[in-house]
Amino acid sequence: MQTSTKFSEDIVPLSDMKVNPGRVVNQVDKTRRPVLLTNRGRGVAVVQSLKDYETETDERAFLRDIVQGLMDLEEGREVNLADVKKRLGLS
């Protein structure tokens, strides 16, 4: 699980990333916190572990599907199980 952001450590100027990218990647790996890269004081990118990125992407897709399903139910777009089985050719 990811810990909370430490602004004193997790904001890195892009120039530091260019000079020593391994340090930033190792920091992300060690702390399990994303690092915000800045350019001229403005956020431009986030470095995050691949595992955390994939997990968050899967969670967002799952939540979008749940919301879509709830909206379908509210708007009367539902199909009973027997019809679904029939459409899929299942008995």
WODAWO-V726911 format. One record per residue. OMEGA is omega in whole degrees, 0 to 359 (999 if undefined). Layout:
OMEGA + OMEGA
//
This chain:
183 + 176 + 183 + 182 + 172 + 187 + 180 + 182 + 192 + 174 + 186 + 175 + 179 + 179 + 176 + 178 + 179 + 182 + 185 + 182 + 180 + 179 + 180 + 180 + 178 + 178 + 179 + 181 + 183 + 187 + 185 + 176 + 176 + 178 + 177 + 176 + 180 + 174 + 184 + 176 + 180 + 178 + 181 + 182 + 177 + 173 + 185 + 178 + 180 + 180 + 179 + 179 + 180 + 179 + 181 + 178 + 178 + 180 + 179 + 179 + 179 + 180 + 177 + 179 + 178 + 180 + 179 + 178 + 178 + 177 + 178 + 179 + 180 + 184 + 175 + 178 + 180 + 181 + 180 + 186 + 181 + 178 + 179 + 180 + 180 + 178 + 181 + 179 + 179 + 180 + 999
//
